[in-house]
Amino acid sequence: MEPTDTLDWGELDERHTAALTRLAEECLAVDGGLPLLTTPPLLRARLLQTYTLGAWHDGLLVAAAGVGNTATAGTGVGAGPATTTGLVHPDWRGQGLGARLITWAAERAGDSDLLLTTETWSADADRLLTAHGFHRTFAESVLRHDLESVPAVAQPDSVRTEPVTAGVGGELFSTYCAAFADRPGFVTPDADEWLSELLDDDEYRPDLSLLARAPDGQPVGFVNVIGTWVDQVGVVPAWRKRRVGAYLVGSVLRSLAAEGAPQAWLCVNDDNPAGALYRRLGFVDAGRRARYLRRR
C-alpha cells in the first residue's frame, strides 16, 4: 500500500458516481450493511451533499465524504444538525483517513451539531467515532433471507389477508399508526403524506403488500413490500403473539420466491423484539447501519 501522502484530494460531483459506487461496493463487501447504498438515489443523498471530499490513488477513489444542511451562510445558524456520511476503502484503513474526513466534516458543520450516518457499520468505525465525541443514537441490523427455501407459517385462526388496494389506504394508515403507537419516539405522520410517499414509490408492491383482518373485518396487521424489501410490518397490540406478523412475512417470502427473487431483505431496529422472529423465519444478519450525533 502506498503512503497517504501519495493521495490526491478534491471535490466530488455527479461525474464521480461510478467511482463512488465502486467504493461503496468494496466497503459493503467487507463490512456488510445496507446494499441500497450502491443505488444512485441513496448514494447521492449520502455522499454528494453540499460539500464533498474525495481521496484518489492512481485513479481509484479510496475515501469520500459529503456534508449537508449546514448553517446558513453569514448567520451561523442552521435549520438542524449538519449531516455527513463517509467511506474509507478497506485497503486504506488504519492510516488516518477516517479521522481526516471527520475533522473536515466538523469544520464544514461550523457551529451546528453533526449527525453522521453510516450504512456500512463496523466495530472499528464505532471506536473511531466514539473517540471523536460522537454518541450513537440509532442502530439497526440489515437482514437477508435467501429464498431457496421459505418457512411454512400456518395461517392464524380466523385471520384473513388481502392485497393492498387504493380502497384500503385509510385502513392501512390507521393500522400502521395503531401498530407503531407504542414504539418509543413514534410521532403520528400526516395521513396523506404517508400514503403518498408509500404509493408513489416506483418499487412499491401493493400486490405483495398485505392487510390482515380479524373475523369482524377490522384490520389487525399489515406488511408493506418495496422491491424485494419487507419495508414495514406491524400488528396491533391486541393481536400480537398470535402468529399474525410471522404469517404476513412468510406470505411475502413465498410470493417473492414464486417470482424467482433470489433474496428478500429487511432492517430491524436493535430495540425491536421482532428481530428474534425474523431470524427464526430464516433471515440472517448481513450487516448493520447506524446514526451518530456530535453536539457542539
C-alpha positions in Angstrom: 0.0 0.0 0.0 1.2 3.5 -0.8 1.7 6.1 1.9 -1.2 8.6 2.3 1.0 11.5 1.1 0.6 10.0 -2.4 -3.2 10.7 -2.4 -4.9 13.4 -4.4 -7.7 15.2 -2.5 -10.5 17.0 -4.2 -14.2 17.7 -4.6 -16.7 15.2 -5.9 -19.7 15.6 -8.2 -22.1 13.6 -10.4 -19.2 12.7 -12.7 -17.8 10.5 -9.9 -20.9 8.4 -9.3 -19.3 5.3 -10.8 -16.2 5.7 -8.6 -18.4 6.3 -5.5 -20.4 3.1 -6.4 -17.2 1.1 -6.5 -16.1 2.4 -3.2 -19.4 1.6 -1.6 -19.3 -1.9 -3.0 -15.9 -2.5 -1.6 -16.9 -1.3 1.8 -20.2 -3.4 1.8 -18.2 -6.5 0.8 -16.1 -6.2 3.9 -18.4 -4.6 6.5 -21.9 -5.6 5.3 -24.6 -3.1 5.7 -27.3 -1.6 3.5 -26.9 -2.8 -0.1 -29.2 0.1 -1.3 -26.2 2.4 -0.6 -25.0 1.5 -4.1 -28.2 2.7 -5.8 -27.9 6.2 -7.3 -30.6 8.0 -5.1 -29.1 6.9 -1.8 -25.5 7.3 -2.9 -26.2 10.9 -4.0 -28.1 11.7 -0.8 -25.3 10.4 1.4 -22.1 11.4 -0.4 -23.0 14.2 -2.9 -24.2 16.7 -0.4 -23.5 20.5 -0.2 -19.8 19.8 0.4 -17.8 16.8 -0.8 -14.3 15.5 -0.4 -12.6 12.5 -2.0 -9.1 11.0 -1.9 -7.7 9.3 -5.0 -4.7 7.0 -5.7 -3.8 6.1 -9.2 -7.3 6.8 -10.4 -9.0 4.8 -7.6 -11.3 6.6 -5.2 -10.2 5.4 -1.7 -12.1 7.7 0.6 -15.0 10.0 0.3 -17.4 12.1 2.4 -20.3 14.5 2.0 -21.6 17.2 4.3 -25.0 18.9 4.0 -27.6 21.0 5.8 -25.0 23.3 7.2 -25.5 26.8 8.7 -27.0 29.5 6.5 -24.1 31.5 5.1 -23.3 34.5 7.2 -25.7 33.7 10.0 -24.0 30.8 11.8 -27.5 29.3 12.3 -28.7 26.1 10.6 -32.1 24.5 10.3 -30.8 21.5 12.2 -27.7 19.4 12.6 -25.3 19.2 9.7 -25.3 15.8 8.1 -22.4 13.7 6.9 -21.5 10.2 5.6 -18.0 8.9 4.9 -16.4 5.8 3.4 -12.8 4.6 3.5 -11.7 1.7 1.3 -10.9 -1.4 3.4 -7.3 -1.5 2.0 -6.7 2.1 3.1 -7.9 1.9 6.7 -5.7 2.4 9.7 -3.8 5.4 8.2 -5.9 8.3 9.5 -8.2 8.8 6.5 -11.3 8.4 8.6 -10.1 10.9 11.2 -9.3 13.3 8.4 -12.8 13.0 7.0 -14.3 13.5 10.4 -12.2 16.7 11.0 -13.1 18.0 7.6 -16.8 17.3 8.2 -16.7 19.0 11.6 -15.1 22.1 10.0 -17.9 22.3 7.4 -20.5 21.9 10.1 -19.3 25.1 11.8 -21.4 25.8 14.9 -24.0 23.1 14.0 -24.3 19.7 15.6 -23.1 17.0 13.3 -25.3 14.0 12.5 -23.3 11.1 10.9 -25.0 8.2 9.1 -23.2 5.0 8.3 -24.8 2.4 6.1 -21.8 0.1 6.5 -21.3 0.0 10.2 -18.2 -1.7 11.7 -16.8 -2.0 15.2 -13.7 -0.1 14.1 -15.8 2.8 12.8 -17.7 2.8 16.1 -14.5 3.1 18.1 -13.2 5.9 15.8 -16.5 7.9 16.1 -16.7 7.4 19.9 -13.1 8.7 20.2 -14.1 11.8 18.3 -17.0 12.6 20.6 -19.9 11.0 18.7 -22.8 9.3 20.5 -24.7 6.6 18.8 -28.4 7.5 18.6 -29.7 4.7 16.3 -28.7 1.3 15.1 -30.4 -1.5 13.2 -29.5 -4.8 11.7 -29.7 -5.5 8.0 -31.2 -9.0 7.5 -31.2 -11.1 4.3 -33.3 -14.2 3.5 -32.0 -16.5 0.8 -35.2 -17.8 -0.9 -34.1 -21.3 -1.9 -36.3 -22.4 0.9 -39.0 -20.4 2.7 -40.7 -21.1 6.0 -44.2 -22.6 6.3 -46.2 -20.5 8.7 -49.7 -21.7 9.4 -52.4 -19.1 8.9 -53.7 -17.8 12.3 -57.2 -18.9 13.1 -59.9 -16.6 11.8 -57.5 -14.2 10.2 -57.7 -13.4 6.5 -55.4 -11.3 4.4 -55.9 -9.3 1.3 -53.6 -7.3 -1.1 -53.3 -3.6 -0.5 -55.5 -1.6 -2.9 -56.3 2.1 -3.2 -59.6 1.5 -1.4 -57.9 0.3 1.8 -55.4 3.2 2.0 -57.1 4.7 5.0 -57.3 1.4 6.9 -53.6 0.7 6.0 -52.6 4.0 7.6 -54.7 3.6 10.7 -53.3 0.1 11.2 -49.8 1.4 10.8 -50.5 4.0 13.5 -52.1 1.5 15.9 -49.3 -0.9 15.4 -46.4 1.6 15.9 -48.0 3.9 18.5 -46.2 2.2 21.4 -42.8 2.5 19.8 -40.5 4.9 21.6 -40.5 8.3 19.9 -43.3 7.5 17.5 -45.0 10.6 16.0 -48.2 10.2 14.0 -47.5 11.4 10.5 -49.9 13.2 8.2 -52.0 10.5 6.6 -51.9 12.0 3.1 -48.1 12.5 3.2 -47.5 9.0 4.5 -49.7 7.3 1.9 -48.3 9.5 -1.0 -44.7 8.6 -0.1 -45.6 4.9 0.0 -47.9 4.7 -3.0 -45.7 7.0 -5.2 -42.6 4.8 -4.7 -41.9 3.2 -8.1 -40.9 -0.1 -6.4 -43.9 -0.3 -4.0 -45.6 -3.7 -4.4 -49.3 -3.4 -3.4 -49.9 -6.8 -4.9 -47.4 -8.4 -2.4 -48.3 -6.0 0.5 -51.0 -7.3 2.7 -53.6 -6.2 5.2 -54.7 -8.7 7.8 -58.3 -8.7 9.1 -60.0 -10.2 12.2 -63.2 -12.1 11.9 -65.2 -8.9 12.3 -63.4 -7.3 9.4 -61.3 -5.0 11.5 -57.6 -4.7 10.3 -55.2 -6.1 12.8 -51.9 -6.1 10.9 -50.1 -5.2 7.7 -46.9 -5.6 5.7 -45.6 -3.3 3.1 -43.2 -4.5 0.4 -40.9 -2.3 -1.7 -39.0 -4.2 -4.3 -37.6 -7.2 -2.5 -37.6 -5.4 0.8 -40.1 -6.1 3.6 -40.3 -2.4 4.4 -42.7 -2.3 7.3 -44.5 -4.9 9.4 -47.0 -4.1 12.1 -49.6 -5.9 14.3 -52.0 -4.0 16.6 -51.2 -4.7 20.3 -54.3 -6.9 21.0 -53.4 -9.3 18.2 -49.7 -9.8 18.9 -48.3 -13.2 19.8 -50.9 -14.9 17.5 -48.6 -15.5 14.6 -50.0 -12.6 12.6 -46.7 -11.0 11.9 -45.0 -14.3 11.1 -47.7 -15.2 8.7 -47.6 -11.9 6.9 -43.8 -12.1 6.5 -43.9 -15.7 5.5 -46.6 -14.9 2.8 -44.3 -12.2 1.4 -41.3 -14.6 1.3 -43.4 -17.2 -0.5 -44.6 -14.7 -3.1 -41.1 -13.4 -3.8 -39.7 -16.9 -4.1 -42.5 -17.8 -6.6 -41.5 -14.8 -8.7 -37.9 -16.1 -8.8 -36.4 -13.5 -6.5 -33.1 -14.9 -5.0 -33.3 -12.9 -1.8 -35.5 -10.8 0.5 -34.3 -8.1 2.8 -35.4 -6.1 5.8 -34.0 -3.9 8.5 -34.8 -4.2 12.2 -34.0 -1.7 15.0 -31.8 -3.0 17.8 -34.6 -2.5 20.4 -37.3 -4.2 18.3 -38.1 -7.6 19.7 -39.4 -8.6 16.2 -35.7 -9.2 15.3 -35.9 -12.6 17.0 -39.0 -13.5 15.0 -37.3 -12.6 11.7 -34.3 -14.7 12.5 -36.5 -17.7 13.4 -38.1 -17.3 9.9 -34.7 -17.7 8.3 -33.3 -14.2 8.0 -29.6 -13.9 8.6 -27.5 -10.9 9.6 -26.0 -9.1 6.7 -24.5 -6.1 8.4 -25.6 -3.0 10.4 -26.3 0.7 9.8 -26.3 3.4 12.4 -26.5 7.1 13.2 -24.3 9.2 15.5 -24.6 12.7 16.8 -21.8 15.0 18.0 -23.0 18.2 19.7 -21.1 21.4 19.6 
